[in-house]
Amino acid sequence: MDVPSLHLARIDGPRYYNFRVAWRCYSPSTLSADGLVYLAGDSYCSRDQELRAVLLTCLSTTPPPPPTVPSPPAVPPIPPRQPFTLVDDLNRRFREGRPSNIVEEGGVLMSVLDGDENRNHPWDRSVATRDRLSATLVSARHPDCYWHLFNPGFVVRSDLAQARIRCSYPRDTGTQGMAGPTGCIHNEAFGAGRLKQMMEAQDRLGLGPKHCQPDHKGGKDTHRCGFWEFGYNEIILDNVRSHPWNDDLPEIIEAIFVQFHSGDDMIAYARRFHDGFYAAYPNVPEVPLLHYNWEHPTEPFTVLHD
């Protein structure tokens, strides 16, 4: 029988007694409308071996699929600020500190715990505790800070502190109990925009640890000094209900520190502060525990090791 020039290869099976499973060439007229199933007619021919050979050849020469385009690499997360990077920055700011209305240019802003904090959560300064807290801007020009019992403290982030400055003094003014409800004495305090003038006034006072030491460092060449003589400045930071300190946690605390003469009890307190801070803010970037030695002229900040 003649096979039409247009025919389709199909594998078919035993619908009828004289069929066996084989590859055949079918005229479209013998197939279903979709061209998949043989229906009737004799316009077909068996070409099982030949068609299987063609199929094997096609399979063996099929080009491989195009390579999968790799996904772009994931953007690496920003690494946390490592302690040594922060230490280098703090020491630079300490060396370069100068009178300025910008906290960052004035030095390193530090707040020493003074008993007005929640000792279980020293970072928590809810307005129910007090509507303000005191800090000191230290630099190589004026390295000393509040030293009572050599309490630990924390470094306050400059840009966040800038908006919180209520007023400042060129020395300790005893604002905790003597400065009235605002902490800013009318005829003594420098307003929020007069930080530079306060620092210049501190220069003129000439006070500091070179002539005045705490009791255990005293001797015939020194005298027992009052808190107003020791030489550190006092900066009052807002913690009012409309601008609570806790709104800027944890970012406002850059580091936790102990002082050069801190005893074992205060070092242990600082470690509890440090551990508790991480427990309260497990995703916080690196906030190192530092040692502050104001007697070192260029690198007073170092990492506190066990």
Secondary structure as UniProt FT lines:
FT   STRAND          8..12
FT   TURN            17..18
FT   STRAND          22..26
FT   HELIX           28..30
FT   TURN            33..34
FT   STRAND          44..46
FT   HELIX           48..61
FT   HELIX           83..96
FT   HELIX           103..106
FT   STRAND          108..112
FT   TURN            119..120
FT   TURN            122..123
FT   TURN            127..129
FT   STRAND          132..138
FT   HELIX           148..150
FT   STRAND          153..156
FT   HELIX           158..162
FT   TURN            163..164
FT   STRAND          165..169
FT   HELIX           175..178
FT   TURN            180..182
FT   TURN            186..188
FT   STRAND          190..191
FT   TURN            192..193
FT   HELIX           195..205
FT   TURN            209..211
FT   HELIX           215..217
FT   TURN            220..221
FT   HELIX           227..229
FT   STRAND          234..238
FT   TURN            241..242
FT   HELIX           245..248
FT   TURN            249..252
FT   STRAND          253..259
FT   TURN            260..261
FT   HELIX           264..280
FT   TURN            282..283
FT   STRAND          289..292
FT   TURN            294..295
FT   STRAND          301..303
//
